[in-house]
Amino acid sequence: MSSADAPPPPPLSLPARWQRYVRLLAPHLLTVIASLLLFTAIHAWVFPAPQPVAPQFATATPAPTVPPTPPPTPLPTLPPIPLDDGLLRLTILDLQAENAQLRTATQLLRAAMTLDEAVQALQRNDMSEADRALMTARRALDRAYQLSIEPQKGPIDAIRLQISQIRDDLGVRPEGADRRLWQVRRLILALVDE
């Protein structure tokens, strides 16, 4: 009889199949169990269980009596210093001038930021966006002019005039407008630094 004619081996019976699975899994299960036991032993050795603490009863010992201290004598109060009306008015005027300078600087910085937007729009050849940014910068400069002190009004007015000229030239000859806007921006930042 040839091997081709040999009948296939009989299928394993159900108990034999389970025995085979047990033989394959037994080493793995034994390794896991041994690892857990070893880990538990090392943990108990490194971190021993805390010893139970017997409750301790505190006995109250009377505190020594200290005679009460007399309250401190109040210091004599000085009469309030009357504020001079002139001094108060000068202080208010100084604070108002500082507030106006801060608001002016804020508007100048806003104008400088919108000039940056205008330059970026010019670089993208977006003339309508550049025109809008120049108008926004002009409005910020108008507010700064209204809030500014007298020595700043002249430079702010000159900057407003330059922005108006650049805006008028955008439709006719936009070349070089970005360079001119950078110069105006530098002038604005110089005013803020003063």
VEXRO-938879 format. One line per 8 residues: number of its first residue (from 1); for each residue x negated, y, z of N, C-alpha, C. Coordinates in Angstrom, 1 decimal. Each point is the difference from the previous one (the first is absolute). Example, Ala and Ser with C-alpha at 12.3 -4.5 7.8 and 13.67 -1.06 7.14 Angstrom:
BEGIN
1 = -13.2/-5.7/7.8/0.9/1.2/0.0/-0.9/1.2/0.0 ~ 0.4/1.1/-0.7/-0.9/1.1/0.0/0.8/1.1/0.8
end
This chain:
BEGIN
1 = -0.8/-1.2/0.0/0.8/1.2/0.0/-0.9/1.2/0.0 ~ 0.3/1.0/-0.8/-0.8/1.2/-0.1/0.5/1.0/1.0 ~ -0.8/1.0/0.2/0.4/1.1/1.0/1.1/0.8/-0.5 ~ 0.2/0.0/-1.3/1.2/0.8/-0.5/1.3/-0.7/0.3 ~ -0.1/-1.3/0.1/1.2/-0.8/0.3/0.3/-0.1/1.5 ~ -1.0/0.5/0.8/0.2/-0.1/1.5/1.1/0.9/0.4 ~ 0.8/-0.5/0.9/1.1/0.8/0.5/-0.5/1.1/0.9 ~ 0.7/1.1/0.0/-0.4/1.1/0.8/0.0/-0.4/1.5
9 = -0.8/0.7/0.8/0.0/-0.4/1.5/1.4/0.4/0.5 ~ 0.4/-0.8/1.0/1.4/0.2/0.5/0.0/1.4/0.8 ~ 1.0/0.7/-0.1/0.1/1.3/0.7/-0.1/-0.3/1.5 ~ -0.7/1.0/0.7/-0.2/-0.2/1.4/1.3/0.1/0.7 ~ 0.1/-0.8/1.0/1.3/0.1/0.8/0.0/1.2/0.8 ~ 1.1/0.4/0.6/0.1/1.2/0.7/-0.9/0.1/1.2 ~ -0.1/-1.1/0.8/-0.9/0.1/1.2/-1.4/0.1/-0.4 ~ -0.4/-0.6/-1.1/-1.4/0.0/-0.5/-0.3/1.5/-0.4
17 = 0.9/0.6/-0.6/-0.2/1.4/-0.5/-0.2/0.9/1.2 ~ 0.8/-0.1/1.1/-0.2/0.8/1.2/-1.3/-0.3/0.6 ~ -0.4/-1.2/0.0/-1.3/-0.4/0.6/-1.1/0.8/-0.7 ~ 0.1/0.1/-1.3/-1.0/0.6/-0.8/-0.1/1.5/0.3 ~ 1.2/0.7/0.2/0.1/1.4/0.4/-0.6/0.2/1.3 ~ 0.2/-0.9/0.9/-0.5/0.1/1.4/-1.5/-0.1/0.0 ~ -0.5/-0.9/-0.8/-1.5/-0.2/-0.2/-0.6/1.3/-0.5 ~ 0.7/0.7/-1.0/-0.6/1.2/-0.6/0.1/1.2/1.0
25 = 1.0/0.1/0.8/0.2/1.1/0.9/-0.6/-0.1/1.4 ~ -0.3/-1.2/0.4/-0.5/-0.3/1.3/-1.3/0.8/0.3 ~ -1.0/0.0/-0.8/-1.2/0.8/0.3/0.3/1.5/0.2 ~ 0.9/0.5/-0.8/0.3/1.4/0.1/0.7/0.3/1.3 ~ 1.0/-0.8/0.3/0.7/0.2/1.3/-0.9/-0.1/1.2 ~ -0.9/-1.0/0.0/-1.0/-0.2/1.1/-0.9/1.2/0.1 ~ -0.4/0.6/-1.1/-0.9/1.2/0.0/0.8/1.2/0.6 ~ 1.2/0.2/-0.4/0.8/1.1/0.6/0.2/-0.2/1.5
33 = 0.3/-1.2/0.4/0.2/-0.2/1.4/-1.3/0.2/0.8 ~ -1.1/-0.5/-0.5/-1.2/0.2/0.7/-0.4/1.4/0.0 ~ 0.2/0.8/-1.0/-0.3/1.4/-0.1/0.8/0.8/1.1 ~ 1.3/-0.3/0.1/0.9/0.6/1.0/-0.5/-0.3/1.4 ~ -0.3/-1.2/0.3/-0.5/-0.4/1.3/-1.3/0.7/0.3 ~ -0.9/0.1/-0.9/-1.3/0.6/0.2/0.2/1.5/0.2 ~ 0.9/0.7/-0.8/0.3/1.4/0.2/0.6/0.3/1.3 ~ 0.9/-0.9/0.5/0.6/0.2/1.3/-1.0/-0.1/1.1
41 = -0.9/-1.0/-0.1/-1.1/-0.2/1.0/-0.9/1.2/0.1 ~ -0.4/0.5/-1.2/-0.9/1.2/0.0/0.7/1.2/0.5 ~ 1.2/0.2/-0.3/0.8/1.1/0.5/0.1/0.0/1.5 ~ 0.3/-1.2/0.5/0.2/-0.1/1.5/-1.4/0.2/0.7 ~ -1.1/-0.4/-0.7/-1.3/0.2/0.6/-0.4/1.4/0.0 ~ 0.2/0.8/-1.2/-0.4/1.3/-0.1/0.9/1.0/0.8 ~ 1.3/-0.3/-0.1/1.0/0.9/0.7/0.7/-0.9/1.0 ~ -0.5/-0.1/1.2/0.6/-0.9/1.0/1.3/0.7/0.5
49 = 0.9/-0.9/0.4/1.3/0.5/0.5/-0.2/0.9/1.2 ~ 0.7/1.1/0.2/-0.2/0.8/1.2/0.5/-0.8/1.2 ~ -0.7/0.2/1.1/0.4/-0.6/1.2/1.2/0.7/0.5 ~ 1.0/-0.8/0.6/1.2/0.6/0.5/-0.4/0.9/1.2 ~ 0.5/1.1/0.1/-0.3/1.0/1.0/1.1/-0.1/1.1 ~ -0.4/-0.2/1.2/0.9/-0.1/1.1/0.5/1.4/0.2 ~ 1.3/0.2/0.3/0.5/1.3/0.2/-0.7/0.6/1.3 ~ -0.3/1.3/-0.1/-0.6/0.6/1.1/1.0/1.0/0.6
57 = 0.0/0.0/1.2/0.9/0.9/0.7/-0.7/1.1/0.5 ~ 0.5/1.2/-0.3/-0.7/1.2/0.4/0.6/0.5/1.3 ~ -0.9/0.3/0.9/0.4/0.5/1.3/-0.1/1.6/-0.1 ~ 1.0/0.6/0.4/0.0/1.4/0.0/-0.7/0.6/1.2 ~ -1.0/0.8/-0.3/-0.7/0.6/1.1/0.4/1.5/0.0 ~ 0.3/0.5/1.1/0.5/1.4/0.0/-1.1/0.9/-0.4 ~ 0.4/1.0/-0.8/-1.0/1.0/-0.5/-0.2/1.0/1.1 ~ -1.3/0.4/0.0/-0.2/1.0/1.1/0.8/1.3/-0.3
65 = 0.4/0.5/1.0/0.9/1.3/-0.1/-1.0/1.2/-0.1 ~ 0.3/0.8/-1.0/-0.7/1.2/-0.2/0.9/1.1/0.2 ~ -0.5/1.0/0.8/0.9/1.1/0.2/0.3/0.7/-1.3 ~ 1.2/0.5/-0.2/0.4/0.7/-1.2/-0.9/1.2/-0.2 ~ -0.4/0.2/-1.2/-0.8/1.3/-0.3/1.0/1.1/-0.2 ~ -0.4/1.1/0.4/0.9/1.2/-0.2/0.0/0.4/-1.5 ~ 1.1/0.4/-0.5/-0.1/0.4/-1.4/-0.9/1.2/-0.2 ~ -0.7/0.0/-1.2/-0.9/1.1/-0.2/0.7/1.3/-0.1
73 = -0.8/1.0/0.5/0.6/1.4/0.0/0.0/0.5/-1.5 ~ 1.1/0.5/-0.4/0.1/0.5/-1.4/-1.0/1.2/-0.1 ~ -0.6/0.1/-1.2/-0.8/1.1/-0.3/0.8/1.2/-0.3 ~ -0.5/1.1/0.3/0.8/1.2/-0.2/0.2/0.2/-1.6 ~ 1.2/0.2/-0.4/0.2/0.2/-1.4/-0.2/1.4/-0.4 ~ -0.6/0.1/-1.2/-0.3/1.3/-0.5/1.2/0.5/-0.7 ~ 0.3/1.3/0.0/1.1/0.5/-0.7/-0.3/-0.2/-1.5 ~ 1.0/-0.3/-0.8/-0.2/-0.1/-1.5/-0.5/1.3/-0.5
81 = -1.0/-0.2/-1.0/-0.6/1.1/-0.6/1.1/0.6/-1.1 ~ 0.3/1.2/0.2/1.0/0.5/-1.0/-0.7/0.2/-1.4 ~ 0.6/-0.5/-1.0/-0.5/0.0/-1.3/0.2/1.4/-0.6 ~ -1.0/0.5/-0.5/0.1/1.3/-0.6/0.8/-0.1/-1.4 ~ 0.9/0.8/-0.2/0.8/-0.1/-1.3/-0.9/0.1/-1.2 ~ -0.9/0.9/0.1/-0.9/0.2/-1.1/-0.9/-1.2/-0.3 ~ -0.5/-0.7/1.1/-0.7/-1.2/-0.2/0.8/-1.1/-0.6 ~ 1.2/-0.1/0.5/0.9/-1.0/-0.5/0.4/0.2/-1.5
89 = 0.2/1.2/-0.4/0.3/0.3/-1.4/-1.2/-0.3/-0.9 ~ -1.3/0.3/0.5/-1.2/-0.3/-0.8/-0.1/-1.5/-0.1 ~ 0.2/-0.7/1.0/-0.1/-1.5/0.0/1.0/-0.5/-1.1 ~ 1.2/0.5/0.1/1.0/-0.5/-1.0/-0.4/0.4/-1.4 ~ -0.5/1.2/-0.2/-0.4/0.4/-1.4/-1.2/-0.9/-0.4 ~ -0.9/-0.3/0.9/-1.1/-0.9/-0.4/0.5/-1.4/-0.4 ~ 0.9/-0.5/0.7/0.6/-1.3/-0.3/0.7/0.0/-1.3 ~ 0.8/1.1/-0.3/0.7/0.1/-1.2/-1.0/0.1/-1.2
97 = -1.1/0.7/0.2/-1.0/0.1/-1.1/-0.7/-1.3/-0.3 ~ -0.3/-0.8/1.1/-0.5/-1.3/-0.2/1.0/-0.9/-0.7 ~ 1.2/0.1/0.4/1.0/-0.8/-0.7/0.1/0.3/-1.5 ~ 0.0/1.3/-0.3/0.0/0.4/-1.4/-1.2/-0.5/-0.8 ~ -1.2/0.1/0.7/-1.2/-0.5/-0.7/0.1/-1.5/-0.3 ~ 0.5/-0.8/1.0/0.2/-1.4/-0.2/1.0/-0.3/-1.1 ~ 1.1/0.7/0.0/1.0/-0.2/-1.1/-0.5/0.4/-1.3 ~ -0.8/1.1/-0.1/-0.7/0.4/-1.2/-0.9/-1.1/-0.5
105 = -0.8/-0.5/0.9/-1.0/-1.0/-0.4/0.8/-1.3/-0.5 ~ 1.1/-0.3/0.6/0.8/-1.2/-0.4/0.5/0.3/-1.5 ~ 0.5/1.2/-0.2/0.5/0.2/-1.4/-1.2/0.1/-1.0 ~ -1.1/0.5/0.4/-1.2/0.0/-0.9/-0.4/-1.5/-0.3 ~ 0.0/-0.8/1.0/-0.4/-1.4/-0.3/1.0/-0.7/-0.8 ~ 1.3/0.3/0.1/1.0/-0.6/-0.8/-0.2/0.5/-1.5 ~ -0.3/1.2/-0.2/-0.3/0.5/-1.3/-1.2/-0.7/-0.6 ~ -1.1/-0.2/0.8/-1.2/-0.7/-0.5/0.4/-1.5/-0.4
113 = 0.9/-0.6/0.8/0.4/-1.4/-0.4/0.8/0.0/-1.3 ~ 0.8/0.9/-0.2/0.8/0.0/-1.2/-0.8/0.4/-1.2 ~ -1.1/0.7/0.2/-0.9/0.3/-1.1/-0.8/-1.3/-0.4 ~ -0.3/-0.8/1.0/-0.5/-1.4/-0.3/0.9/-0.8/-0.9 ~ 1.3/0.1/0.4/1.0/-0.7/-0.8/0.1/0.6/-1.5 ~ -0.2/1.3/-0.1/0.1/0.6/-1.3/-1.2/-0.4/-0.8 ~ -1.2/-0.1/0.6/-1.2/-0.5/-0.7/0.2/-1.4/-0.5 ~ 0.5/-0.9/0.9/0.2/-1.3/-0.4/1.1/-0.1/-1.2
121 = 1.0/0.8/0.1/1.0/0.0/-1.1/-0.7/0.5/-1.3 ~ -0.9/1.0/0.1/-0.7/0.4/-1.2/-0.8/-1.1/-0.6 ~ -0.7/-0.7/0.8/-0.8/-1.1/-0.4/0.8/-1.1/-0.7 ~ 1.3/-0.1/0.4/0.9/-1.0/-0.7/0.7/0.6/-1.2 ~ -0.3/1.3/-0.2/0.7/0.7/-1.1/1.5/0.1/0.2 ~ 0.4/0.1/1.3/1.4/0.2/0.4/0.2/1.5/0.3 ~ 0.3/0.8/-1.0/0.1/1.4/0.2/1.2/0.4/0.9 ~ 1.1/-0.7/-0.1/1.2/0.4/0.8/-0.3/-0.3/1.5
129 = -0.7/-1.1/0.3/-0.4/-0.2/1.4/-1.0/1.0/0.5 ~ -0.9/0.4/-0.9/-1.0/1.0/0.4/0.7/1.3/0.3 ~ 1.0/0.4/-0.9/0.7/1.2/0.2/0.8/0.0/1.3 ~ 0.6/-1.1/0.3/0.8/-0.1/1.3/-0.9/0.1/1.2 ~ -1.2/-0.6/-0.1/-1.0/0.1/1.1/-0.5/1.4/0.2 ~ -0.2/0.7/-1.1/-0.5/1.4/0.1/1.1/0.9/0.6 ~ 1.3/-0.3/-0.3/1.1/0.8/0.6/0.1/-0.3/1.5 ~ -0.2/-1.2/0.4/0.0/-0.4/1.4/-1.2/0.7/0.7
137 = -1.1/0.0/-0.6/-1.2/0.7/0.6/0.3/1.5/0.1 ~ 0.6/0.5/-1.0/0.3/1.5/0.1/1.0/0.3/1.1 ~ 1.0/-0.9/0.2/0.9/0.3/1.1/-0.7/-0.1/1.3 ~ -0.9/-1.0/0.2/-0.7/-0.1/1.2/-0.9/1.2/0.3 ~ -0.6/0.5/-1.1/-0.8/1.2/0.2/0.9/1.3/0.3 ~ 1.2/0.0/-0.5/0.9/1.1/0.3/0.3/0.0/1.5 ~ 0.3/-1.2/0.5/0.3/-0.2/1.5/-1.2/0.4/0.8 ~ -1.2/-0.4/-0.5/-1.3/0.3/0.7/-0.2/1.5/0.0
145 = 0.3/0.7/-1.1/-0.1/1.4/-0.1/0.9/0.7/1.1 ~ 1.2/-0.4/0.1/1.0/0.6/0.9/-0.5/-0.2/1.5 ~ -0.6/-1.1/0.3/-0.4/-0.3/1.4/-1.4/0.5/0.3 ~ -0.8/0.4/-1.0/-1.4/0.3/0.3/-0.2/1.4/0.6 ~ -1.2/0.1/0.6/-0.3/1.3/0.5/-0.5/0.9/-1.1 ~ -0.2/1.3/0.2/-0.3/0.9/-1.0/-1.3/-0.3/-0.8 ~ -1.1/-0.4/0.7/-1.2/-0.2/-0.8/0.1/-1.2/-0.9 ~ 0.9/-0.9/0.2/0.2/-1.2/-0.9/0.9/0.3/-1.2
153 = 0.8/1.0/0.1/1.0/0.2/-1.0/-0.6/0.3/-1.4 ~ -1.1/0.7/0.0/-0.6/0.3/-1.3/-0.6/-1.2/-0.7 ~ -0.7/-0.9/0.7/-0.5/-1.2/-0.7/1.1/-1.0/-0.4 ~ 1.0/0.0/0.8/1.1/-0.9/-0.3/0.8/0.5/-1.2 ~ 0.1/1.3/-0.1/0.7/0.6/-1.2/-0.8/-0.2/-1.3 ~ -1.3/0.1/0.2/-0.9/-0.3/-1.2/0.1/-1.4/-0.5 ~ 0.1/-1.0/1.0/0.1/-1.4/-0.4/1.4/-0.2/-0.6 ~ 1.0/0.6/0.5/1.4/-0.1/-0.6/-0.1/0.4/-1.5
161 = -0.7/1.1/-0.2/-0.1/0.6/-1.4/-0.7/-1.0/-0.9 ~ -1.1/-0.6/0.5/-0.8/-1.0/-0.8/0.9/-1.2/-0.3 ~ 0.8/-0.5/0.9/0.8/-1.1/-0.3/1.1/0.3/-1.0 ~ 0.5/1.2/0.1/1.0/0.4/-1.1/-0.6/0.1/-1.3 ~ -1.3/0.5/-0.1/-0.7/0.0/-1.3/-0.2/-1.4/-0.5 ~ -0.5/-0.9/0.8/-0.2/-1.4/-0.4/1.3/-0.6/-0.5 ~ 1.0/0.3/0.7/1.3/-0.6/-0.4/0.5/0.5/-1.3 ~ -0.2/1.3/-0.3/0.3/0.6/-1.3/-0.8/-0.6/-1.1
169 = -1.3/-0.3/0.3/-0.9/-0.5/-1.0/0.2/-1.5/-0.3 ~ 0.7/-0.7/0.9/0.2/-1.4/-0.2/0.6/-0.4/-1.4 ~ 1.0/0.8/-0.4/0.7/-0.3/-1.2/-0.8/0.4/-1.2 ~ -0.8/1.0/0.1/-0.8/0.6/-1.1/-1.3/-0.8/-0.2 ~ -0.8/0.0/1.1/-1.3/-0.7/-0.1/-0.3/-0.6/1.4 ~ 0.3/-1.3/0.1/-0.2/-0.7/1.3/-1.4/-0.4/0.2 ~ -0.9/0.1/-1.0/-1.4/-0.5/0.3/-0.6/1.0/1.0 ~ -0.7/-0.6/0.9/-0.7/0.8/1.0/0.8/0.3/1.2
177 = 1.3/-0.3/0.0/0.9/0.3/1.1/-0.4/-0.7/1.2 ~ -0.4/-1.3/-0.2/-0.3/-0.8/1.2/-1.3/0.6/0.7 ~ -0.9/0.5/-0.7/-1.2/0.7/0.6/0.4/1.2/0.8 ~ 0.9/0.8/-0.7/0.5/1.2/0.7/0.8/-0.3/1.3 ~ 0.7/-1.1/-0.1/0.8/-0.4/1.2/-0.9/-0.4/1.1 ~ -1.1/-0.7/-0.3/-1.0/-0.4/1.0/-0.6/1.2/0.7 ~ -0.3/1.1/-0.8/-0.5/1.2/0.6/1.0/0.7/0.9 ~ 1.2/0.0/-0.4/1.1/0.6/0.8/0.1/-0.8/1.3
185 = -0.1/-1.3/-0.1/0.1/-0.9/1.2/-1.1/0.3/0.9 ~ -1.2/0.2/-0.5/-1.1/0.4/0.9/0.2/1.3/0.7 ~ 0.6/1.0/-0.7/0.3/1.3/0.6/1.0/-0.2/1.2 ~ 1.0/-0.8/-0.3/1.0/-0.3/1.1/-0.6/-0.6/1.2 ~ -0.8/-1.0/-0.2/-0.7/-0.7/1.1/-0.9/0.9/0.7 ~ -0.7/1.0/-0.7/-0.8/0.9/0.7/0.8/1.0/0.9 ~ 1.2/0.3/-0.5/0.9/0.8/0.9/0.4/-0.7/1.2 ~ 0.2/-1.3/-0.1/0.5/-0.8/1.2/-1.2/-0.1/1.0
193 = -1.2/-0.1/-0.5/-1.2/-0.1/0.9/-0.3/1.3/0.7 ~ 0.5/1.1/-0.4/-0.3/1.3/0.6/0.6/0.0/1.4
end
